[in-house]
Amino acid sequence: MPEIEAVGIVKRYGGLVANDRVALSVDRGEIHGVMGENGAGKTTLMTILFGLQAPDAGEIRLRGAPVCFRSPLDAMAAGMGMVHQSFKLFASLNVWENIVYGAEPTRGPFIDSRAARAEVAELAERHRLAVDPDAAVGQLSVGVRQRVEILKALYRDARILILDEPTAVLTPPERDALFSVLRRLAAEGRTVLLVTHKLHEAIAVTDRVTILRDGRTVASLRTAETSPREIIGAMTGRNVNLNVEKGPGHLGEPRLTAVDLTVAGAAARPAVDRVSLSVRAGEIVGIAGVAGNGQNELVEALVGLRRPDGGRVEICGVDVSAADVAAHRAAGLAYIPEDRAAVGSALQASAADNLAMGFQRAAPLARGGLVNPGAIAARARGLIRRHAIRIPSERMTVGRLSGGNLQKVVVARELSHESPVLIAEQPTRGLDVGATEYIHERLVAERDNGRAVLLVSAELSEILALSDRVLVMFEGRILDDLAQAQAEEESVGLLMAGRTREAT
């Protein structure tokens, strides 16, 4: 008997059918992958399974019995847990408070904070997901917040665990440690649903995969009996090139330069400690590092979101160290931010308005000091077609888009600036294989068009595939600058853990 089933699930949003008679069957003790392109209906199905929304038709069965979850509390009471792609954390609370919230250990009528801290610390150590129990969640990097989400689900000891893109910000060792956790949970008889875009992850850790396309179940495959190409074919209905094709670069003058850049941190140690780097026209320089080692603060200082506490930043020879974001743009910078919702877009504005940002004061989008709505809409429709953004109309607010499609809006706008310098921070996070292939091609094209590209990614495979040089950050410093030929997963992984080449 399956541990959990979805039978004929239908979910509509106006004229959009997100789930169209979806079928899913997962056995007890199984790690089951759920795959599909952006907009295929994966996250919608998971939120229905977890009680966040009700289906318009169909039913959920738990160990053969129909269930009707009115809220996630009902699902959790039935032994389910979910790690969401969009974080569900309280920024004003610290780590241990977030993890134990709603299930706090008590001593008499009071919360036993000492016991809670000890349990969280032990849980984090056991699963090799390093966090500071007392750290304020609002001050954490995206990667560390992801670890908190995973620990929050593990703390509740769920029998069925749904993970929606849980490895998006994990390094290879962290990813492998998580997979070990999932295998142990499955061996204990727990059931894991893993939503992922990453083929190598699905092949490495799942027992079966269910594939959705255009809201429908199109395949259920045993992982040991399938191949990446078969999975991609089911997801996309076409052949996708899995390899990044990149010829030798043609280097020009330095376009982005940082000299002894320093950014203060929350603790005594600087978040960025006298970092110097240079990115030349015609090259992609990748920054590899475990989340929380200064990458976010470095990028914020480079793009003008944070004023450095020391050192200098130059864009195309212009000193912008003390300048604001607008001056950085004027000097020749385009920026794909890590946080597409809070930094990269205006969620309550339309796709047309978001795609026009940075262009709205100049022709053809403005005439005589007034914006031209027709030109803005036409430009948006062109970018939507070119970047395959799944949206009913350019008039739709971007806050209603899936994470992957919102990312495409941000990427489409920033690439259209055609700036001499592009900083791309997690540019393919949440994107399916087809969209990732396209973004990779575009980044290589930017390089080949003579632009200087600084790539920051939690995906080490992405860094290694795209970069002409790799800089490895650890505790706010650049430990090494590796040419592409020197950069291998094992050696870079050791550097990410703080082991220099001399020590290895």
C-alpha positions in Angstrom: 0.0 0.0 0.0 1.4 3.4 -0.9 2.4 5.7 2.0 0.9 8.7 0.2 -1.0 9.2 -3.0 -2.4 12.0 -5.1 -5.3 10.8 -7.3 -6.7 13.0 -10.1 -5.6 16.3 -8.6 -6.9 19.4 -10.4 -6.0 23.0 -9.4 -7.0 26.0 -11.4 -6.1 29.7 -11.1 -8.6 31.5 -13.3 -7.9 30.2 -16.8 -4.5 28.7 -15.8 -4.6 24.9 -15.0 -1.6 24.3 -12.7 -2.5 20.7 -12.0 -4.5 18.7 -14.5 -5.6 15.3 -13.1 -2.1 14.7 -11.6 -1.4 11.2 -10.2 1.4 10.5 -7.7 2.1 7.4 -5.7 4.9 7.1 -3.1 5.8 4.1 -1.1 6.9 3.9 2.5 10.7 4.1 3.0 11.1 5.6 -0.5 13.0 8.6 -1.7 10.8 9.8 -4.5 11.8 12.6 -6.9 9.3 15.0 -8.4 10.6 16.7 -11.5 9.4 19.0 -14.3 10.1 22.4 -15.9 9.1 25.7 -14.3 5.4 26.0 -14.3 4.9 22.2 -14.6 2.9 22.2 -11.3 5.4 20.6 -8.9 5.2 23.2 -6.1 1.4 23.5 -6.5 1.1 19.8 -6.0 3.4 19.8 -3.0 1.4 22.7 -1.3 -1.8 20.6 -1.8 -0.2 17.6 -0.2 0.8 19.7 2.7 -2.5 21.4 3.2 -1.5 24.9 2.1 -4.3 24.9 -0.4 -7.2 22.6 -1.4 -7.5 20.9 -4.8 -10.4 21.7 -7.0 -10.8 18.0 -7.8 -9.2 14.7 -6.8 -8.1 13.5 -3.4 -5.1 12.8 -1.3 -4.7 9.4 0.3 -2.6 8.7 3.3 -1.8 5.0 3.8 -4.9 4.2 1.7 -7.3 6.5 3.6 -8.6 9.7 2.0 -7.6 12.8 4.0 -8.6 16.4 3.8 -6.0 18.8 5.2 -7.5 22.2 6.0 -4.1 23.6 6.9 -0.5 22.6 7.3 -1.2 22.0 11.0 -3.5 19.1 9.9 -0.7 17.8 7.7 1.9 18.1 10.4 -0.5 16.3 12.9 -0.7 13.5 10.4 3.1 13.2 10.4 4.1 15.3 7.4 6.8 18.0 7.2 7.8 20.3 4.4 10.9 22.4 3.6 9.7 25.1 1.3 11.6 26.7 -1.6 10.5 30.1 -0.3 11.6 30.4 3.3 8.9 30.2 6.0 11.0 31.7 8.9 10.6 34.6 11.3 13.3 37.1 10.6 13.0 38.7 14.0 13.6 35.4 15.9 16.8 33.6 16.3 17.7 30.2 14.9 16.6 27.9 17.8 13.3 29.9 18.2 12.5 29.3 14.6 13.3 25.6 14.7 11.3 24.7 17.8 8.5 27.2 17.2 5.2 25.4 17.9 6.9 22.4 19.5 9.0 24.1 22.2 10.4 22.1 25.1 9.0 23.4 28.4 9.9 23.4 32.1 6.7 24.0 34.0 4.7 26.8 32.3 7.8 28.3 30.6 9.8 27.5 27.5 13.0 25.7 28.4 15.4 27.8 26.2 18.5 25.9 27.4 17.0 22.6 26.4 15.8 24.0 23.1 19.3 25.4 22.3 20.9 22.1 23.2 18.5 20.1 21.1 19.0 22.4 18.1 22.8 22.3 18.4 22.8 18.5 18.7 20.5 18.2 15.7 22.7 20.5 13.6 25.8 18.6 14.5 24.3 15.2 13.8 23.1 16.2 10.4 26.2 18.3 9.6 24.2 21.4 8.9 26.2 24.1 10.8 24.2 26.9 12.3 24.6 29.2 15.3 21.5 28.5 17.5 21.6 32.1 18.8 22.0 33.9 15.4 19.2 36.2 14.3 17.6 34.7 11.2 17.1 38.1 9.6 20.9 38.5 9.6 21.7 35.1 8.0 22.7 34.5 4.4 20.3 32.6 2.2 22.3 29.5 2.4 22.3 29.4 6.2 18.5 30.1 6.3 18.1 27.1 4.0 19.9 25.0 6.6 17.5 26.3 9.3 14.5 25.3 7.2 15.9 21.7 6.8 16.6 21.5 10.5 13.1 22.8 11.4 11.5 19.9 9.4 13.9 17.3 10.9 13.2 18.6 14.5 9.6 17.5 14.1 10.5 14.0 13.2 8.0 13.8 10.3 7.2 10.4 8.8 6.7 12.0 5.4 9.1 14.8 4.5 8.6 17.0 1.4 11.7 19.0 0.3 11.2 21.6 -2.4 14.7 22.3 -4.0 16.5 21.8 -0.6 20.0 21.8 -2.1 19.8 25.0 -4.0 22.4 26.7 -1.7 24.4 23.7 -0.5 28.0 22.9 -1.4 28.8 19.4 -2.7 29.9 18.2 0.8 26.7 19.7 2.4 24.6 18.2 -0.4 26.2 14.7 0.1 25.6 15.0 3.9 22.0 15.9 3.3 21.6 12.9 1.0 23.1 10.7 3.7 20.4 12.1 6.1 17.7 11.3 3.5 19.0 7.8 3.0 19.0 7.2 6.8 15.5 8.6 7.1 14.3 6.3 4.3 16.0 3.3 5.9 14.1 4.1 9.1 10.9 3.7 7.2 10.3 7.4 6.5 9.1 8.7 3.2 10.8 11.5 1.3 9.5 13.5 -1.6 12.3 15.5 -3.2 11.4 18.2 -5.7 14.5 19.0 -7.7 15.6 20.4 -11.0 19.0 18.7 -10.7 19.3 15.5 -12.7 22.5 14.3 -11.0 20.7 14.6 -7.6 17.7 12.7 -8.8 19.9 9.9 -10.2 22.1 9.9 -7.1 19.5 9.7 -4.3 16.0 8.8 -5.5 14.4 5.4 -5.9 11.8 6.6 -8.4 10.9 9.9 -10.1 7.5 11.2 -11.2 7.7 13.8 -14.0 5.2 16.6 -14.6 4.8 18.5 -17.8 2.3 21.3 -18.4 0.5 20.3 -15.2 0.1 16.6 -16.0 1.9 13.5 -14.9 3.8 12.2 -18.0 6.0 9.6 -16.5 6.9 7.6 -13.4 10.3 6.0 -13.7 12.5 3.8 -11.6 15.8 5.7 -11.2 18.0 2.7 -11.6 16.4 1.9 -14.9 16.3 5.3 -16.5 18.9 7.9 -17.7 19.3 11.7 -17.6 18.4 12.0 -21.2 15.1 10.0 -20.7 14.2 12.2 -17.8 14.9 15.4 -19.7 12.9 14.2 -22.7 9.9 13.5 -20.4 10.3 17.0 -18.7 10.7 19.1 -21.8 9.4 17.0 -24.7 12.7 17.8 -26.6 16.4 17.2 -26.5 18.5 19.5 -24.3 22.2 19.9 -24.3 23.5 19.0 -20.9 27.1 20.3 -21.5 28.2 23.9 -21.5 29.9 24.6 -24.8 32.5 27.3 -24.4 35.5 28.1 -26.5 38.6 30.0 -25.4 38.0 33.6 -24.3 39.5 36.7 -25.8 40.7 38.9 -22.9 40.5 42.6 -22.9 41.1 45.3 -20.3 40.0 45.0 -16.6 36.3 46.2 -16.3 35.6 45.4 -12.7 38.3 45.9 -10.0 38.3 45.7 -6.2 41.4 46.6 -4.2 41.7 45.6 -0.5 37.9 45.7 -0.2 36.8 45.4 3.4 33.2 45.1 4.8 32.6 44.9 8.5 30.7 41.8 9.8 28.3 41.2 12.7 31.1 39.7 14.7 34.6 40.9 15.4 35.9 39.4 12.1 35.2 41.3 8.9 32.6 39.8 6.5 35.0 40.8 3.6 38.6 41.0 4.6 40.9 43.0 2.2 39.6 41.2 -1.0 41.3 42.2 -4.2 40.0 40.9 -7.6 39.8 41.9 -11.2 37.5 40.8 -14.0 38.6 41.5 -17.5 36.5 42.0 -20.6 35.9 38.6 -22.3 36.1 36.4 -19.2 33.8 34.8 -16.6 35.3 34.8 -13.1 33.4 32.5 -10.7 33.3 32.8 -6.9 33.0 29.5 -5.1 32.4 29.3 -1.3 30.2 27.9 1.4 27.3 30.2 2.0 28.0 32.7 4.8 31.7 33.2 4.0 31.3 36.8 2.7 30.1 36.3 -0.8 26.8 38.2 -0.2 28.6 41.1 1.5 31.2 41.3 -1.3 28.6 41.5 -4.0 26.6 44.1 -2.1 29.8 46.3 -1.9 30.5 45.7 -5.6 27.1 46.8 -6.7 26.5 49.7 -4.4 24.0 48.2 -2.0 26.5 48.4 0.9 29.3 51.0 1.3 32.6 49.3 1.9 34.5 50.0 5.2 37.8 50.1 3.3 39.3 49.6 -0.1 38.2 50.6 -3.6 35.8 49.5 -6.3 36.2 50.5 -9.9 33.8 49.9 -12.9 35.3 50.6 -16.3 38.0 52.8 -14.6 35.4 54.8 -12.6 35.9 54.8 -8.8 32.4 54.0 -7.4 33.5 53.0 -3.9 31.3 55.6 -2.3 28.6 55.8 -5.0 25.0 54.6 -4.9 23.4 51.9 -7.0 22.4 54.3 -9.8 26.0 55.5 -10.2 27.2 51.9 -10.4 24.7 51.3 -13.2 25.7 54.5 -15.0 29.3 53.3 -14.8 28.4 50.2 -16.7 27.1 47.5 -14.3 24.2 45.1 -14.7 23.3 42.9 -11.7 21.3 39.7 -11.3 20.7 39.5 -7.5 20.5 36.5 -5.3 17.2 37.5 -3.8 14.9 37.9 -6.9 11.9 38.9 -4.8 13.2 41.4 -2.3 16.0 42.9 -4.4 15.5 42.0 -8.0 11.8 42.9 -8.5 8.8 44.8 -7.4 6.4 42.1 -6.6 3.2 44.2 -6.8 4.2 45.7 -10.2 3.4 44.1 -13.6 5.9 42.1 -15.6 6.0 45.0 -18.1 6.9 47.5 -15.4 9.6 45.2 -14.0 11.1 44.6 -17.4 11.2 48.4 -18.0 13.1 49.2 -14.9 16.3 51.1 -15.8 14.9 52.0 -19.2 11.8 53.9 -18.3 13.3 57.4 -18.6 14.7 57.0 -22.1 13.3 56.6 -25.6 11.5 54.6 -26.8 9.9 53.9 -23.4 9.5 57.6 -22.6 8.5 60.6 -24.7 8.7 64.2 -23.5 9.3 63.1 -19.9 6.2 60.8 -20.0 6.3 57.0 -20.1 5.0 55.3 -23.2 2.8 52.4 -22.1 2.5 50.9 -25.5 6.3 50.8 -26.0 6.7 49.3 -22.5 4.2 46.6 -23.2 5.7 45.8 -26.6 9.2 45.6 -25.2 8.0 43.3 -22.4 6.2 41.0 -24.8 9.5 40.6 -26.8 11.5 39.8 -23.7 8.9 37.3 -22.5 9.0 35.5 -25.8 12.8 35.5 -26.0 13.3 34.2 -22.5 10.3 31.8 -22.5 8.7 33.3 -19.4 5.5 31.5 -18.6 3.0 34.2 -17.9 -0.5 34.8 -19.3 0.1 38.5 -20.0 2.8 41.2 -19.5 0.1 43.0 -17.3 0.2 40.2 -14.7 2.0 41.2 -11.4 5.2 39.3 -11.0 4.4 38.4 -7.4 2.0 35.7 -8.8 4.8 34.0 -10.8 6.6 30.8 -9.8 10.1 31.4 -8.5 11.7 30.2 -11.7 9.6 32.5 -13.9 10.3 35.4 -11.6 14.0 34.7 -12.0 13.6 34.7 -15.8 12.1 38.2 -15.6 15.1 39.5 -13.6 17.6 37.8 -15.9 15.8 39.1 -19.0 15.9 42.7 -17.8 19.5 42.7 -16.7 20.9 41.0 -19.8 19.0 43.5 -22.0 21.1 46.4 -20.4 24.1 45.0 -22.4 26.4 46.6 -19.8 30.2 46.1 -19.9 30.1 44.4 -16.5 27.6 41.8 -15.4 27.5 40.4 -11.8 25.3 37.3 -11.8 24.5 36.0 -8.3 22.8 32.6 -8.3 21.4 33.2 -11.9 19.9 29.8 -12.3 18.6 29.1 -8.9 15.1 27.5 -9.2 15.3 27.2 -13.0 14.6 24.0 -14.9 17.1 22.3 -17.1 15.9 24.0 -20.3 16.0 27.5 -18.7 19.3 26.7 -17.1 20.7 25.7 -20.5 19.5 29.0 -22.0 21.0 31.1 -19.1 24.3 29.3 -19.4 24.4 30.0 -23.1 23.6 33.7 -22.5 26.3 34.1 -19.9 28.9 32.6 -22.3 27.5 34.9 -25.1 28.0 37.9 -22.8 31.6 36.8 -22.3 32.1 36.3 -26.0 30.6 39.7 -26.7 33.5 41.2 -24.6 31.7 41.7 -21.3 33.2 41.1 -17.9 31.1 38.5 -16.0 31.4 37.9 -12.3 29.5 34.7 -11.4 28.6 33.8 -7.8 26.8 30.5 -7.5 26.1 27.8 -4.9 26.3 25.3 -7.7 30.0 24.3 -7.8 29.3 22.4 -11.1 28.0 25.6 -12.6 31.1 27.5 -11.4 33.4 24.9 -12.9 31.5 24.6 -16.2 31.3 28.4 -16.9 34.3 30.1 -15.3 37.6 30.9 -17.0 39.0 31.5 -13.5 37.7 30.5 -10.1 38.2 32.5 -6.9 37.5 30.5 -3.7 36.3 32.5 -0.6 36.6 31.3 3.0 35.9 33.5 6.0 35.8 36.7 4.0 39.1 36.1 2.1 40.0 34.9 -1.3 42.1 31.8 -0.6 43.0 31.0 -4.2 42.7 32.2 -7.8 42.5 29.1 -10.0 42.7 28.9 -13.8 40.0 26.7 -15.3 42.4 23.9 -15.9 43.4 23.9 -12.2 39.8 24.0 -10.9 38.5 20.5 -10.0 35.6 19.7 -7.7 37.7 17.9 -5.1 40.4 20.6 -4.9 37.9 23.5 -4.9 35.8 21.7 -2.3 38.8 21.5 0.0 39.5 25.1 -0.4 35.9 26.0 0.3 36.4 24.2 3.7 39.4 26.4 4.4 42.2 24.0 3.4 44.8 25.8 1.2 46.7 24.1 -1.6 49.8 24.1 0.6 47.9 22.3 3.4 46.6 19.6 1.0 
